[in-house]
Amino acid sequence: VQLQASGGGLVQAGGSLRLSCSASGSIFSLNVMGWYRQAPGKPRELVAVVASGGGANYVDSVKGRFTISRDNAKNTVYLQMNSLKPEDTAVYYCHYRVWISATAYDYWGQGTQVTVSS
């Protein structure tokens, strides 16, 4: 599975960005796609994930500001980020997980930089 992410950039606090990530290769219909982020000197953290059936989860710090969605026909996941804060600055990584015979397989995109200026 290959993941291609896009949409990062520089934005002022209060602004918006939209990240996209498309998966290609051996795609299984039941999977979870989402976004993690890693700020300098901090561990990678989950931002938002959405299952192929539609259930989504968010880290508390982005609830009400970020919305994750997906287009299963295009194997693409989106992250709409509104009301961005400087603390949202990080490299954002697209993630894909699939279970095969009870074993989880994880795939990562190349990362896209999001910088929010104050």
Secondary structure as UniProt FT lines:
FT   STRAND          2..6
FT   STRAND          9..12
FT   TURN            13..14
FT   STRAND          17..24
FT   STRAND          32..38
FT   TURN            40..41
FT   STRAND          45..51
FT   TURN            52..53
FT   STRAND          56..58
FT   HELIX           60..62
FT   TURN            63..65
FT   STRAND          66..71
FT   HELIX           72..74
FT   STRAND          76..81
FT   HELIX           86..88
FT   STRAND          90..100
FT   TURN            101..102
FT   STRAND          103..108
FT   STRAND          112..117
//
